Amino acid sequence: MIRYQVGDVVRTRKPHPCGGDQWEVMRTGIDFRIKCLTCGRVVMIPRPKFEKSVRAIVRSGRDDNQTDK
């Protein structure tokens, strides 16, 4: 089971009507709030539908938040 985090950028199987297929995860839980990186549209979808539609994680939100000291 893949764990998604806020800040992850995912590629979906089917493109958005604007043509973009990359989305940023803004909220996780029972429902996911995702934002299209092409047009900025925000969509909430149920977890099972989200997990079926994701093809790959493009960039992990964990990478951006880590700091090496």
Beta strands, then each sheet from edge to edge (+ up, - down):
strand 1: 9-12
strand 2: 22-27
strand 3: 31-36
strand 4: 42-46
strand 5: 54-59
sheet 1: 4+ 3- 2+ 1- 5+
end
